[in-house]
Amino acid sequence: MKEQVQAVIDEIRPYLQADGGDIELVDVGQDGIVKVRLRGACAGCPGAKMTLQMGVERKLKEVVPGVKQVVNVG
């Protein structure tokens, strides 16, 4: 599952980088919790939570069975 999650994050990454941010996969738990670290402009962005939930989490849930939640571990 970790390889699938990484592939989706690699697909999303250029969009975040275009806005001066970035995302890094930290861990994929057995419980379906994906831990990421937002960096650059995304780290302090007020819209980061929305980006995680409406963008990253939604895409991961569509593509990777078993993903339950995406959390930023800073």
C-alpha positions as CSV (number, residue, x, y, z in Angstrom):
1,M,0.0,0.0,0.0
2,K,2.9,2.4,0.7
3,E,4.1,2.2,-2.9
4,Q,0.6,3.1,-4.1
5,V,0.3,6.0,-1.7
6,Q,3.8,7.3,-2.8
7,A,2.8,7.1,-6.5
8,V,-0.3,9.3,-5.8
9,I,1.7,11.8,-3.8
10,D,4.3,12.0,-6.6
11,E,1.4,12.7,-9.0
12,I,0.0,15.5,-6.7
13,R,3.4,17.0,-5.8
14,P,3.9,19.1,-9.0
15,Y,0.7,21.0,-8.2
16,L,1.9,21.9,-4.7
17,Q,5.3,22.8,-6.0
18,A,3.8,25.2,-8.5
19,D,2.5,27.2,-5.6
20,G,5.8,27.1,-3.7
21,G,4.9,24.2,-1.4
22,D,5.7,20.5,-1.2
23,I,4.5,17.3,0.4
24,E,6.5,14.4,1.8
25,L,5.2,10.9,2.7
26,V,6.2,10.1,6.3
27,D,4.3,6.8,7.0
28,V,1.4,4.6,6.0
29,G,0.0,2.9,9.1
30,Q,-1.8,-0.5,9.1
31,D,-4.8,1.4,10.3
32,G,-5.1,3.3,7.0
33,I,-3.8,6.5,8.4
34,V,-1.4,8.2,6.0
35,K,1.1,10.7,7.6
36,V,2.5,13.4,5.5
37,R,4.6,16.5,6.0
38,L,3.7,19.7,4.2
39,R,6.7,21.9,3.4
40,G,7.5,25.3,1.9
41,A,4.5,27.5,1.4
42,C,2.1,24.7,2.3
43,A,3.6,24.5,5.8
44,G,2.1,27.8,7.0
45,C,-0.7,28.1,4.6
46,P,-4.2,28.7,6.1
47,G,-5.6,26.5,3.3
48,A,-3.4,23.5,4.1
49,K,-6.0,21.6,5.9
50,M,-8.4,22.0,3.0
51,T,-5.7,20.9,0.6
52,L,-5.1,17.8,2.7
53,Q,-8.7,16.8,3.0
54,M,-10.2,17.9,-0.3
55,G,-7.2,17.2,-2.4
56,V,-4.7,14.7,-1.1
57,E,-7.0,12.6,1.1
58,R,-9.8,12.5,-1.5
59,K,-7.4,11.4,-4.3
60,L,-5.8,8.7,-2.1
61,K,-9.2,7.3,-1.0
62,E,-10.2,7.1,-4.7
63,V,-7.0,5.3,-5.8
64,V,-5.7,3.3,-2.8
65,P,-8.1,0.9,-1.0
66,G,-7.7,1.0,2.7
67,V,-6.7,4.7,3.1
68,K,-8.9,6.1,5.9
69,Q,-7.4,9.5,6.7
70,V,-4.4,11.8,5.8
71,V,-2.8,13.8,8.6
72,N,0.0,16.4,8.5
73,V,2.7,15.6,11.1
74,G,4.4,18.9,10.4
